[in-house]
Amino acid sequence: MKLGELISGIRLRRPAPSGLADLDVAGLEYDSRRVRQGYLFFAFPGSRADGRDFARAALERGAVAVASESAAPAGLESRWIEVDHGRHALARAARLFFGNPDEQVALTGITGTNGKTTTGFLIDSVLRAAGMTTALVGTIEYHLAGRVLPAVNTTPESLDLIRMLAELRAEGGTHATMEVSSHALELGRVYGLRFHTAVFTNLTRDHLDFHGTMEAYFAAKQKLFQGAGAEPPAFAVLNRDDSYARTIETGSATEVLSYGLGQDADVRALHIASGSQRLRFDVQYAKQRFTVESSLIGKINVYNILAACGAAISYRLDPDVIARGIAALKAVPGRFERVDEGQPFTVVVDYAHTPDALQNVISVARGLNPKRVITLFGCGGDRDRTKRPLMGQVAAELSDLVVLTSDNPRSEDPLAIMNDALVGIRRVDKPHIVEPDRAAAIARALNEAREGDLVILAGKGHETYQILQDKTIAFDDRVVAREVLRGYGYRLAG
């Protein structure tokens, strides 16, 4: 493809240098290390690194030109295309280069604070139950036509996403489901993509280190329903029981499907029965009623399943297919995931890392009627500090014993992070243990457990690493818990 054709729909701050338009472009890239001969390199400004610093290296590796919203460094003016918005430019160029795969693949986007991952797994399971070849993009991992790929970001850069959609299309795929983070919406990673269905789960306090205010956080989420550079989605599936969802402005042609527990919801749950192993309820939509059963338990998963049902309805799938797909999903990694070594108490690992998510997971635990709930948690460094005391207070109010430890401290002092959370714990007269070493904290939490108790290891969920100030180490709550339990003499037979 000629470079002139590729940038024809991109807003430029000044005309491209003469002679570039007729050059052939063999590929696109935003990482200079992956540039090959004939590529167009996109240089983004960043908080930690400026893409312009790698422009010369990209050109030396064979890039035909550099596109950036920043001015050209001295000596590179003849190979520099100054665009109005770097990520918007990359998204438009990638869609054109790969033949607009989002027009042939039906795309479902899920946004909100909590529940995105589980809802995504559920929707993908339903689509596969309908016989579709699918892709799933999210926090835990990416799935592409049956293959599992490591997840780099919850929402990848537009180039990576569009490349995946093109590959899915080439393999006969028809549907893709993806988590759409507020960061991705604000930065333009999904700019110009055409979504068939957009799902909103809920909005609670998170990411204020990036957005600054809840208003700005919500405004970023809102972009998904207004099109984010494309036409608004054909369908919006909104949580009727969430106050923010009720204020979302959708496109005039968008068909809205609300879900919830009240009678005013389009898709609602009736006759909910949730035990320690199964969740069962009836789904009411228009004049249809059908029963769903799931191994995912608790009230929060009623909402996640209803959201998935709403998305499935937007694709006109039959109720029996929806029910079969929901039942087929046995578990989601790191979401109330049990660790069982035959011990006389329950141990679960969960990704809960916001006050609302922590409240939800402890509420699910309480619904199982344990003798005591022991909650271990920590707070991430270089993230919203204001939620730390709130998490501490929630854990103390709802648990019988709290174990405060470290999560991913990043560049911050772990003890300083823990002190912020301790403020909230001390607002409640509840026993607590403070142990900065997460492995030691897990051992102490499990040592405190007695028959009939339930231990929650919260915050990291599916993660297999811990980010420290100077390094990233291998660390998996599930592995550590299993090793500790075996060290205490527990072991499953066989």
C-alpha positions as CSV (number, residue, x, y, z in Angstrom):
1,M,0.0,0.0,0.0
2,K,1.3,3.5,-0.9
3,L,2.0,5.8,2.1
4,G,-0.1,8.5,0.6
5,E,-3.1,6.3,0.5
6,L,-2.5,5.0,4.0
7,I,-2.5,8.5,5.6
8,S,-5.2,10.0,3.4
9,G,-7.8,9.9,6.2
10,I,-5.5,11.0,8.9
11,R,-5.5,14.6,10.2
12,L,-2.0,16.1,9.7
13,R,-0.7,19.2,11.4
14,R,1.2,20.1,8.3
15,P,1.6,18.5,4.8
16,A,3.7,15.4,4.6
17,P,7.2,15.9,3.1
18,S,7.3,15.6,-0.7
19,G,8.3,12.2,-2.0
20,L,6.8,10.2,0.8
21,A,3.4,9.6,-0.7
22,D,4.6,7.3,-3.4
23,L,6.6,5.0,-1.1
24,D,5.3,1.5,-0.5
25,V,4.5,0.6,3.1
26,A,5.1,-3.1,4.0
27,G,3.8,-2.9,7.6
28,L,3.1,-0.7,10.6
29,E,4.7,-0.6,14.0
30,Y,4.9,1.5,17.2
31,D,7.8,-0.5,18.8
32,S,11.1,0.3,17.1
33,R,12.5,-3.1,18.0
34,R,9.9,-4.7,15.7
35,V,10.4,-2.4,12.7
36,R,11.3,-4.1,9.4
37,Q,12.2,-2.9,6.0
38,G,9.4,-0.7,4.5
39,Y,7.5,-0.1,7.8
40,L,5.8,3.1,8.9
41,F,6.8,3.8,12.5
42,F,4.5,5.5,14.9
43,A,6.2,7.4,17.7
44,F,4.0,8.2,20.8
45,P,4.9,10.6,23.6
46,G,4.7,8.7,26.9
47,S,5.0,9.3,30.7
48,R,8.1,7.1,30.9
49,A,9.6,7.3,27.3
50,D,9.1,9.4,24.2
51,G,8.8,7.5,21.0
52,R,10.8,10.1,19.2
53,D,13.8,8.9,21.1
54,F,13.5,5.6,19.1
55,A,12.8,7.2,15.7
56,R,16.4,7.1,14.4
57,A,16.6,3.5,15.4
58,A,13.4,2.7,13.5
59,L,14.7,4.5,10.4
60,E,18.0,2.6,10.6
61,R,16.0,-0.6,10.7
62,G,14.3,0.3,7.4
63,A,11.3,2.4,8.3
64,V,10.2,4.5,5.4
65,A,9.0,7.3,7.6
66,V,7.9,8.2,11.2
67,A,4.4,9.4,12.1
68,S,4.2,11.4,15.4
69,E,2.2,14.2,17.0
70,S,5.5,15.7,18.1
71,A,7.7,17.9,16.0
72,A,10.6,16.3,14.0
73,P,14.0,16.1,15.7
74,A,16.7,17.9,13.8
75,G,17.8,16.1,10.6
76,L,14.6,13.9,10.4
77,E,12.3,16.5,8.8
78,S,12.2,14.8,5.4
79,R,11.1,11.5,6.9
80,W,8.6,12.9,9.4
81,I,4.8,13.0,9.2
82,E,3.4,15.2,11.9
83,V,-0.1,14.0,12.8
84,D,-2.8,15.6,15.0
85,H,-3.1,12.6,17.3
86,G,-0.6,9.7,17.2
87,R,-2.9,6.9,18.5
88,H,-5.8,8.0,16.4
89,A,-3.5,8.1,13.4
90,L,-2.3,4.5,14.1
91,A,-5.8,3.2,14.5
92,R,-7.0,4.7,11.2
93,A,-3.9,3.5,9.4
94,A,-4.2,0.0,10.9
95,R,-7.8,-0.4,9.9
96,L,-7.1,0.7,6.3
97,F,-3.9,-1.4,6.1
98,F,-5.7,-4.6,7.3
99,G,-8.8,-4.1,5.3
100,N,-11.2,-2.9,8.1
101,P,-11.6,-6.3,9.8
102,D,-14.0,-4.8,12.4
103,E,-16.5,-4.5,9.6
104,Q,-16.5,-8.3,9.0
105,V,-16.0,-9.3,12.7
106,A,-18.9,-8.5,15.1
107,L,-17.2,-6.7,18.0
108,T,-18.5,-6.6,21.6
109,G,-16.8,-4.2,24.0
110,I,-17.2,-4.4,27.8
111,T,-16.4,-1.5,30.0
112,G,-16.9,-0.7,33.7
113,T,-15.0,-1.0,36.9
114,N,-15.8,-4.6,38.1
115,G,-17.0,-7.7,36.2
116,K,-15.5,-7.0,32.8
117,T,-13.3,-10.1,32.7
118,T,-16.0,-12.6,33.9
119,T,-18.6,-11.0,31.6
120,G,-16.2,-11.3,28.7
121,F,-15.5,-15.0,29.4
122,L,-19.2,-15.6,29.6
123,I,-20.0,-13.9,26.4
124,D,-17.3,-15.7,24.6
125,S,-18.5,-19.1,26.0
126,V,-22.0,-18.3,24.7
127,L,-20.8,-17.4,21.3
128,R,-18.7,-20.6,21.1
129,A,-21.8,-22.6,22.2
130,A,-23.5,-21.1,19.2
131,G,-20.8,-22.5,16.9
132,M,-18.9,-19.3,16.3
133,T,-15.1,-19.1,15.9
134,T,-14.2,-16.3,18.3
135,A,-11.5,-14.0,19.9
136,L,-11.4,-12.9,23.5
137,V,-9.3,-10.0,24.6
138,G,-8.9,-9.1,28.3
139,T,-7.0,-8.8,31.5
140,I,-6.1,-12.4,32.0
141,E,-5.2,-13.6,28.5
142,Y,-6.2,-13.3,24.8
143,H,-7.9,-16.1,23.0
144,L,-7.8,-16.3,19.2
145,A,-9.6,-19.0,17.3
146,G,-8.9,-21.5,20.0
147,R,-5.4,-20.5,20.8
148,V,-4.4,-18.8,24.1
149,L,-2.0,-15.9,23.9
150,P,-0.5,-13.9,26.8
151,A,-2.2,-10.6,27.6
152,V,0.1,-7.5,27.5
153,N,-2.6,-4.9,28.4
154,T,-6.3,-5.3,29.3
155,T,-6.9,-3.5,26.0
156,P,-4.0,-3.7,23.5
157,E,-2.9,-0.9,21.2
158,S,-5.1,-0.5,18.1
159,L,-2.5,-2.0,15.8
160,D,-2.3,-5.3,17.8
161,L,-6.1,-5.4,18.2
162,I,-6.8,-4.9,14.5
163,R,-4.1,-7.4,13.6
164,M,-5.8,-9.9,15.8
165,L,-9.2,-9.2,14.2
166,A,-7.6,-9.6,10.7
167,E,-6.1,-12.9,11.8
168,L,-9.5,-14.1,13.2
169,R,-11.2,-13.1,10.0
170,A,-8.6,-15.1,8.0
171,E,-9.4,-18.2,10.1
172,G,-13.1,-17.9,9.5
173,G,-13.9,-16.1,12.8
174,T,-17.0,-14.0,13.1
175,H,-17.1,-12.6,16.7
176,A,-14.7,-10.9,19.1
177,T,-15.3,-9.9,22.7
178,M,-13.0,-7.5,24.5
179,E,-12.6,-5.6,27.7
180,V,-12.3,-1.9,27.0
181,S,-10.5,-0.1,29.8
182,S,-10.9,3.6,30.6
183,H,-7.2,4.0,29.8
184,A,-7.8,2.6,26.3
185,L,-10.7,4.8,25.7
186,E,-8.9,7.9,26.9
187,L,-5.7,7.2,25.0
188,G,-7.4,6.2,21.8
189,R,-6.5,2.5,21.6
190,V,-10.0,1.6,20.3
191,Y,-10.4,4.8,18.2
192,G,-12.4,4.3,15.0
193,L,-13.4,0.6,15.8
194,R,-17.0,-0.3,15.0
195,F,-18.6,-2.1,17.9
196,H,-21.8,-4.1,17.4
197,T,-22.5,-4.3,21.1
198,A,-21.2,-2.2,24.1
199,V,-21.7,-3.5,27.6
200,F,-21.5,-1.4,30.8
201,T,-21.1,-3.3,34.1
202,N,-20.8,-0.7,36.8
203,L,-18.7,2.2,37.9
204,T,-17.0,2.5,41.3
205,R,-13.9,4.3,42.6
206,D,-10.7,3.3,40.7
207,H,-8.0,4.7,38.5
208,L,-8.3,8.2,39.9
209,D,-4.5,8.4,39.7
210,F,-5.0,8.6,35.9
211,H,-8.3,10.3,35.5
212,G,-8.2,12.6,38.5
213,T,-12.0,12.6,39.2
214,M,-14.9,10.2,39.0
215,E,-16.5,12.6,36.5
216,A,-13.4,12.2,34.2
217,Y,-13.4,8.5,34.8
218,F,-17.0,8.1,33.7
219,A,-16.5,10.4,30.8
220,A,-13.8,8.1,29.5
221,K,-16.2,5.1,29.8
222,Q,-19.0,7.1,28.1
223,K,-16.9,7.3,24.9
224,L,-17.5,3.6,24.1
225,F,-21.2,4.3,23.7
226,Q,-20.8,7.4,21.6
227,G,-18.6,5.7,19.1
228,A,-15.0,6.7,20.0
229,G,-14.3,7.9,16.5
230,A,-16.7,5.6,14.7
231,E,-20.5,5.2,14.6
232,P,-22.1,4.4,18.0
233,P,-22.6,0.7,18.6
234,A,-25.8,-0.9,17.4
235,F,-26.6,-2.2,20.9
236,A,-25.9,-0.9,24.4
237,V,-26.3,-3.4,27.3
238,L,-26.5,-1.4,30.5
239,N,-26.7,-2.3,34.2
240,R,-30.0,-0.8,35.2
241,D,-29.1,-1.1,38.9
242,D,-26.0,1.1,38.6
243,S,-26.5,4.8,39.0
244,Y,-23.8,5.7,36.4
245,A,-25.2,3.4,33.8
246,R,-28.6,5.1,34.0
247,T,-27.0,8.4,32.8
248,I,-25.1,7.0,29.8
249,E,-25.9,8.8,26.6
250,T,-26.1,6.4,23.7
251,G,-26.4,7.1,19.9
252,S,-29.8,7.9,18.6
253,A,-29.8,4.7,16.5
254,T,-28.5,2.5,19.3
255,E,-30.9,-0.1,20.7
256,V,-30.6,-0.2,24.5
257,L,-31.0,-3.4,26.6
258,S,-31.0,-2.9,30.3
259,Y,-30.3,-5.6,32.8
260,G,-30.8,-5.9,36.5
261,L,-32.9,-7.3,39.4
262,G,-35.7,-4.8,39.3
263,Q,-38.9,-5.0,37.2
264,D,-37.8,-2.0,35.1
265,A,-34.9,-4.0,33.6
266,D,-35.3,-5.4,30.1
267,V,-33.3,-8.5,31.0
268,R,-33.8,-9.5,34.7
269,A,-33.2,-12.4,37.1
270,L,-36.0,-14.2,38.9
271,H,-36.0,-17.0,41.5
272,I,-32.2,-16.7,42.3
273,A,-30.8,-19.7,44.1
274,S,-27.1,-19.5,45.0
275,G,-25.2,-22.2,46.9
276,S,-21.6,-23.1,47.5
277,Q,-21.3,-24.8,44.2
278,R,-24.0,-23.6,41.9
279,L,-26.0,-20.5,40.9
280,R,-29.4,-20.9,39.3
281,F,-32.0,-18.4,38.2
282,D,-34.6,-17.6,35.5
283,V,-33.9,-14.9,32.9
284,Q,-36.9,-12.9,31.8
285,Y,-36.7,-10.9,28.6
286,A,-39.8,-9.7,26.8
287,K,-42.1,-12.7,26.7
288,Q,-39.3,-15.2,27.0
289,R,-38.2,-16.9,30.2
290,F,-35.4,-19.4,30.4
291,T,-33.3,-21.0,33.2
292,V,-29.5,-20.6,33.5
293,E,-27.2,-22.6,35.8
294,S,-23.6,-21.7,36.5
295,S,-20.7,-22.8,38.7
296,L,-20.0,-19.1,39.2
297,I,-21.6,-18.1,42.5
298,G,-22.8,-15.0,44.3
299,K,-24.9,-11.9,43.5
300,I,-22.1,-10.3,41.5
301,N,-22.2,-13.2,39.0
302,V,-25.9,-12.8,38.6
303,Y,-25.1,-9.4,37.2
304,N,-22.3,-10.8,35.0
305,I,-24.5,-13.5,33.6
306,L,-27.3,-11.0,32.9
307,A,-24.9,-8.8,31.1
308,A,-23.8,-11.8,29.0
309,C,-27.4,-12.6,28.3
310,G,-28.0,-9.1,27.1
311,A,-25.1,-9.3,24.7
312,A,-26.2,-12.7,23.4
313,I,-29.7,-11.3,22.9
314,S,-28.2,-8.5,20.8
315,Y,-26.9,-11.2,18.5
316,R,-30.4,-12.9,18.4
317,L,-29.1,-16.1,19.9
318,D,-31.6,-18.7,21.1
319,P,-32.2,-19.1,24.9
320,D,-31.1,-22.7,24.9
321,V,-27.8,-21.7,23.3
322,I,-27.3,-18.9,25.9
323,A,-28.0,-21.3,28.8
324,R,-25.7,-23.9,27.3
325,G,-22.8,-21.4,26.9
326,I,-23.2,-20.1,30.4
327,A,-23.2,-23.5,31.9
328,A,-20.1,-24.4,29.9
329,L,-17.9,-21.8,31.7
330,K,-16.7,-23.6,34.8
331,A,-14.4,-21.0,36.2
332,V,-12.5,-17.8,35.5
333,P,-8.9,-17.7,36.5
334,G,-8.3,-15.7,39.7
335,R,-12.0,-14.9,40.2
336,F,-13.1,-16.6,43.4
337,E,-10.8,-19.4,42.4
338,R,-10.6,-22.1,45.0
339,V,-7.3,-23.6,46.3
340,D,-8.1,-27.1,47.6
341,E,-5.5,-29.4,49.2
342,G,-8.0,-31.2,51.4
343,Q,-7.9,-28.6,54.2
344,P,-11.0,-28.3,56.5
345,F,-11.5,-24.7,55.5
346,T,-12.0,-22.9,52.2
347,V,-9.3,-20.9,50.4
348,V,-10.1,-18.6,47.5
349,V,-8.0,-16.3,45.4
350,D,-9.7,-13.2,43.9
351,Y,-8.6,-10.2,41.8
352,A,-10.6,-7.8,43.9
353,H,-8.5,-4.6,44.1
354,T,-11.1,-1.8,44.6
355,P,-13.3,-1.1,47.6
356,D,-16.4,-2.2,45.8
357,A,-14.9,-5.4,44.4
358,L,-13.5,-6.3,47.9
359,Q,-17.0,-5.8,49.3
360,N,-18.5,-8.0,46.6
361,V,-16.1,-10.9,47.1
362,I,-16.5,-10.8,50.9
363,S,-20.3,-10.7,50.5
364,V,-20.1,-13.8,48.3
365,A,-18.0,-15.5,51.0
366,R,-20.5,-14.5,53.7
367,G,-23.2,-16.0,51.5
368,L,-21.6,-19.4,51.9
369,N,-22.1,-19.2,55.7
370,P,-18.6,-19.9,56.9
371,K,-17.7,-19.8,60.6
372,R,-15.3,-16.9,60.0
373,V,-14.1,-14.9,57.0
374,I,-10.3,-14.1,57.0
375,T,-9.4,-11.5,54.3
376,L,-5.9,-10.9,53.1
377,F,-5.3,-7.9,50.9
378,G,-2.9,-5.2,49.8
379,C,-3.0,-2.1,47.7
380,G,-1.0,-1.4,44.5
381,G,1.7,1.3,44.4
382,D,1.7,4.2,42.0
383,R,-2.1,4.0,41.9
384,D,-5.0,5.8,43.4
385,R,-4.0,6.4,47.1
386,T,-7.5,7.5,48.1
387,K,-9.0,4.1,47.8
388,R,-6.5,2.5,50.2
389,P,-8.2,3.5,53.5
390,L,-11.6,2.6,51.9
391,M,-10.4,-0.9,51.1
392,G,-9.1,-1.2,54.7
393,Q,-12.4,-0.2,56.1
394,V,-14.4,-2.5,53.9
395,A,-12.1,-5.5,54.8
396,A,-12.4,-4.7,58.5
397,E,-16.2,-4.1,58.5
398,L,-17.0,-7.3,56.6
399,S,-14.3,-9.8,57.8
400,D,-13.6,-11.5,61.2
401,L,-9.8,-11.1,60.7
402,V,-7.9,-8.9,58.3
403,V,-4.3,-9.7,57.1
404,L,-2.8,-6.5,55.6
405,T,0.1,-7.1,53.3
406,S,1.8,-5.9,50.1
407,D,0.4,-6.2,46.6
408,N,2.4,-4.7,43.7
409,P,4.2,-1.8,45.4
410,R,6.0,-0.7,42.3
411,S,8.1,2.4,43.0
412,E,6.4,3.1,46.4
413,D,7.5,2.0,49.9
414,P,5.4,-1.0,50.8
415,L,5.1,0.1,54.4
416,A,3.8,3.6,53.3
417,I,1.1,1.9,51.2
418,M,0.1,-0.3,54.0
419,N,-0.1,2.6,56.4
420,D,-2.6,4.3,54.1
421,A,-4.8,1.1,54.2
422,L,-4.3,0.7,58.0
423,V,-6.1,4.1,58.5
424,G,-9.3,2.4,57.3
425,I,-8.8,-0.8,59.2
426,R,-8.4,1.1,62.5
427,R,-11.7,2.8,62.0
428,V,-13.2,-0.6,62.9
429,D,-12.5,-2.6,66.0
430,K,-11.6,-5.8,64.3
431,P,-8.5,-8.1,64.8
432,H,-5.9,-7.6,62.1
433,I,-2.4,-8.7,61.3
434,V,0.2,-6.6,59.4
435,E,2.8,-8.5,57.4
436,P,4.6,-6.8,54.4
437,D,6.0,-10.0,53.0
438,R,3.1,-11.4,51.0
439,A,4.3,-15.0,51.1
440,A,4.6,-14.8,54.9
441,A,1.3,-13.1,55.1
442,I,-0.4,-15.9,53.2
443,A,1.2,-18.4,55.6
444,R,-0.1,-16.4,58.6
445,A,-3.6,-16.2,57.2
446,L,-3.8,-19.9,56.5
447,N,-2.3,-20.7,59.9
448,E,-5.1,-18.7,61.5
449,A,-7.8,-20.6,59.7
450,R,-9.8,-23.2,61.5
451,E,-12.4,-25.8,60.3
452,G,-15.3,-24.1,58.6
453,D,-13.5,-20.8,58.0
454,L,-13.1,-19.2,54.6
455,V,-9.9,-17.4,53.6
456,I,-9.8,-14.8,50.8
457,L,-6.5,-13.9,49.2
458,A,-7.5,-10.7,47.4
459,G,-5.9,-8.3,45.0
460,K,-3.7,-10.3,42.6
461,G,-6.0,-13.0,41.3
462,H,-4.7,-14.5,38.1
463,E,-1.4,-12.6,38.3
464,T,1.8,-14.7,38.3
465,Y,4.2,-11.9,39.3
466,Q,4.8,-9.2,41.9
467,I,6.1,-5.8,40.8
468,L,8.7,-4.4,43.3
469,Q,10.6,-1.2,43.2
470,D,13.6,-2.6,41.4
471,K,12.4,-5.8,39.8
472,T,9.5,-8.1,39.0
473,I,9.5,-11.5,40.7
474,A,7.5,-14.6,40.0
475,F,4.6,-14.7,42.5
476,D,1.2,-16.5,42.3
477,D,-1.1,-16.4,45.3
478,R,-2.5,-19.8,44.2
479,V,0.9,-21.5,44.0
480,V,2.0,-20.0,47.3
481,A,-1.2,-21.0,49.1
482,R,-0.9,-24.5,47.8
483,E,2.7,-24.8,48.9
484,V,1.8,-23.4,52.4
485,L,-1.1,-25.8,52.8
486,R,1.1,-28.8,51.8
487,G,3.7,-27.5,54.3
488,Y,1.0,-27.7,56.9
489,G,0.4,-31.3,56.0
490,Y,-2.6,-31.1,53.8
491,R,-2.7,-32.8,50.5
492,L,-5.5,-34.1,48.2
493,A,-5.6,-37.8,47.8
494,G,-4.3,-39.0,44.5
